[in-house]
Amino acid sequence: MSWLDSPVDNLLGRYLDLTATRQALITSNIANIDTPGYRTRDIDFHGELVRAVQGDGDATTEPVVREVQGLIARPDGNNVSIDRESMLLSEVQLQFNAAEQLLKSDFKTLSMAINEGSSGS
């Protein structure tokens, strides 16, 4: 196993993929806020992470996208809530940034090891 193919890096990569997918869904929901009959879509983020951890690590499957249940629909049938989507968008951006920082730290450690502990400067 190499440093670039560690279980932690693979899990962080999957985490980043899930946050990117979720961000795309959220922005799509926001873009369709005025589309009659549009139903809010999302993924079960926690469930998808559990599935990634329990998986063999080599298989990357697409997350299951589902219609969000229990949201109040307007008379035109659209159930997108800008408040909900804005909150989720902020949350997913924080999650992505946290994972990105962890990966950067991991690569910095690798770089230091390659440079025999020097700062690389």
N, C-alpha and C positions, 0 to 999 in steps of 0.2 A: 504494500500500500504506500502510495506517495503522499507527500504533504498536500498536493493539489487534489487528491482524491480521498480525503478523509471523510469519515461519517459525519462529522460536525459540519464540514464545508458543504457536503451534499445536502444536509438538512437545512442549512442556511440558504443554500441555493433554492431549494424547494419553497422555503419560507418567502423568499423574495419573489419567486414566481407566483405564489398564492396572493401576496399583497398586490402585485401588479395586475393580476386577473381581477381581484376584487376592486381595485381602483378603476379599472376599465368598466366594470359593471356599474359602479356608483356614478361615474361620469355619464354613462349611457342613460341611467335612470334620470339624472338631472337634465340631460339634453332632451328627454322625452316628457318632461313635466307637463307640457301642454298638448300631448298627443292623446286624443280620446281613446279610451279603452286600454291604454298601456298599463301593464302590471309591473310593479317593482320586482327586480331580480337580484339575487345575491347567492353567495356560496356559504356553506357552513364552515367558517374559517377554522374553528377548533377541530371539528370533525375531519377536515381535510388534513390538518397537521397530524392528527392521530393516525390517519391512514398512511401518511408519508412515513411516520416513525415505524409503523408496523410493517410497512412494505419492505421489499428486498433491496431498496435503494437504487437499483438499476432501472427499474420500470418507472417512467414518468407518465402518469395518466392525467388526463384533463380533469380538473375539479368538476363536481356535479353542480350545475347552475339550476337553481330552483326559483320559482315565484315565491315571494315573501308572503306568508299568510298573516292574517290578523290586522292588516292595515286598513284604515278607513278610506273608502273610495268616494270620490266626488261624483256628482250626478252624471258626468260623462264617462264614468267607469275607470278613470285614471286614479291610481292610489299612491302616487309618488308624493312623499313629504320632503320638502326642501330642508326642513330642520333635521330630520333623520339622516338624510343623505349628506348634508354638510358636516354633521357630527361624525359620521362614519368615514368620510373623506379625510378629516383631520386625524382620526384614529389610525387609519391605514397609512397615512404619510408618516406618522410617528413610528409605526411598526417597521416600515420600510427603512427609515433612517437609522433605527436601532440595529437592524440586521446588517445594514451597509457598514456601520461603524465596527461591528464585530468582525466582518470579513476584512475590512481594512486593517484592523489590529492583527488578525491572523496573517495576512500577507506581509505586514510590517515585520512580524516575528520571523517569517520565512526569509525575508530580505536580509534581516540582521544575521541570520544563520548562514546565508550564502556569502555575505560579506565578512564572515568570521567575527561577528559581534561588533563590527564598526558601525558607526551611524550612517555610513554610505555617503557622507558629505565630503 
